[in-house]
Amino acid sequence: MGKHSTKGHRVLKRDRKLEGVYRAMPPQSSIAEHMAKFKEMYPQDWQSLVYRYQEHERHTPEGQPHPMPEPTQHLLNMVKHYYRKTNKVVAHSKREAQPEVVTEHPQPEAHPEAMTEHPR
């Protein structure tokens, strides 16, 4: 056999694991909170992402572009893609996670008699 390849799936059964993270989080939590929960629930997978990134970095020739995003960006892409694919609702930032109080200003109603034309 050859040397160990750094290509392929970086997180096995990722959809199942991301579903577990989604269910463990409160409603309207941010993507950053989901990423932190993934790292907490699956530390071996997080370490695998970091290791794969470091291996790619080590084997990339000088001056060549790196073939893999940084581990944090890779996890962010993975989480966003899964939630988009499954139509899960997740706040994109901490600001979106906080429900805002919306006050509606009543619109003045149009009265039919106000719409009649005045004689010239």
Salt bridges, closest charged atoms under 4 A:
ASP15 OD2 - LYS85 NZ 2.78
GLU19 OE2 - ARG23 NE 2.92
GLU19 OE1 - LYS88 NZ 3.15
GLU33 OE2 - LYS94 NZ 2.71
GLU40 OE2 - LYS37 NZ 3.35
ASP45 OD2 - LYS17 NZ 2.46
GLU55 OE1 - ARG58 NH2 2.90
GLU55 OE1 - HIS59 NE2 3.32
